[in-house]
Amino acid sequence: MSPLQITTRDAATGPVLEIVGELDYTSAGELRELIAGTDLKPGRRLVLDLAGLTFCDSSGITAFIAARNHAHAAGADIALAAVPANTLRVLRMVGLDQLFPLHPDSDVATRA
C-alpha cells in the first residue's frame, strides 16, 4: 500500500497538484479537502498530475469530479495529466474522458 502524497506547485496557468500513491476511499477525502481549499481564479487552470498515481478507486474518481466542480464554480478550467493506463481505462468506460482535458504530462497541460 502506497500512502497518498500530494504536492502543490504553481505554474503560469495555475496550480498543479502532483498526486502520488493510492487514491482510494481512505485517502480521497484528503484530496477533496485540499482542492476545496485551493484558491482558483477565473480563466486559470487546475492541473491534476497523476504520473505517480498507483491506484484509483471510485472514491478517487469522485474526487476528480469534485475538483472539476470546484474549478468550474470558480470560472477556472481543469485538466488531468499523465493519467495511468488503468485509470484512463475507467475514465473512458464511464465517459469522463469527455469531461476532462487529458494531457501526456503536466508540462503540456500547463502550456495548452
C-alpha positions in Angstrom: 0.0 0.0 0.0 1.4 3.4 -1.0 0.2 6.3 1.2 -1.1 9.3 -0.7 1.2 12.2 -1.2 0.1 15.5 -2.7 2.5 18.2 -3.7 1.2 21.6 -4.9 3.2 23.9 -7.2 2.3 26.9 -9.1 2.6 27.1 -12.9 1.9 30.0 -15.2 -1.6 28.7 -15.9 -2.5 28.0 -12.2 -1.9 25.4 -9.5 -0.6 21.9 -10.3 -1.3 19.1 -7.8 1.0 16.2 -8.1 -0.7 13.1 -6.8 1.5 10.1 -5.8 0.3 6.8 -4.3 -3.1 5.3 -3.8 -6.2 7.4 -4.2 -8.9 5.3 -2.5 -11.7 5.6 0.0 -9.2 6.1 2.8 -7.3 9.0 1.1 -9.7 10.6 -1.4 -11.0 12.9 1.4 -7.6 14.4 1.8 -7.5 15.3 -1.9 -11.0 16.7 -1.8 -10.2 18.9 1.2 -7.0 20.2 -0.5 -8.9 21.0 -3.7 -11.7 22.8 -1.8 -9.1 25.0 -0.1 -7.4 25.8 -3.4 -8.0 29.4 -4.5 -8.7 29.3 -8.2 -9.1 32.5 -10.3 -11.3 32.8 -13.4 -9.5 31.8 -16.5 -6.9 29.8 -14.7 -6.4 26.0 -14.9 -6.1 23.4 -12.1 -3.9 20.5 -13.3 -4.0 17.2 -11.5 -0.7 15.4 -12.4 -1.4 11.7 -12.0 2.1 10.4 -13.1 2.7 8.9 -9.7 -0.8 7.5 -9.1 -0.5 3.8 -8.4 -4.2 3.0 -7.7 -7.5 4.8 -8.0 -10.9 3.5 -7.0 -14.4 5.1 -7.4 -13.7 7.5 -4.4 -10.7 8.8 -6.4 -12.8 9.3 -9.5 -15.4 11.1 -7.3 -12.6 13.4 -6.1 -11.7 14.2 -9.7 -15.3 15.2 -10.3 -15.4 17.3 -7.2 -12.2 19.0 -8.4 -13.9 19.7 -11.8 -16.9 21.2 -10.0 -14.7 23.4 -7.8 -12.8 24.7 -10.8 -15.9 25.4 -12.8 -17.6 27.2 -9.9 -14.6 29.5 -9.8 -14.7 30.1 -13.5 -11.5 28.1 -13.9 -10.6 25.1 -16.1 -9.2 21.7 -15.1 -7.0 19.2 -16.8 -5.7 15.7 -16.0 -2.0 15.0 -16.8 -0.1 11.7 -17.2 -3.2 9.6 -16.4 -2.1 5.9 -15.8 -3.5 3.4 -18.2 -5.7 1.6 -15.7 -7.3 4.9 -14.5 -7.6 6.1 -18.1 -9.5 2.9 -18.9 -12.0 3.6 -16.2 -12.4 7.2 -17.2 -13.1 6.1 -20.8 -15.6 3.4 -19.7 -17.7 5.9 -17.8 -17.3 8.7 -20.3 -15.3 11.1 -18.1 -12.6 11.3 -20.7 -15.1 13.6 -22.5 -15.3 15.9 -19.4 -11.7 16.3 -18.6 -9.0 17.5 -21.0 -6.3 14.8 -20.9 -2.6 15.6 -21.4 0.5 13.4 -21.6 2.3 15.3 -18.8 1.9 18.4 -16.6 4.2 20.5 -18.8 1.9 20.1 -21.7 -1.2 20.7 -19.5 0.2 24.0 -18.3 1.0 25.1 -21.8 -2.2 24.2 -23.5 
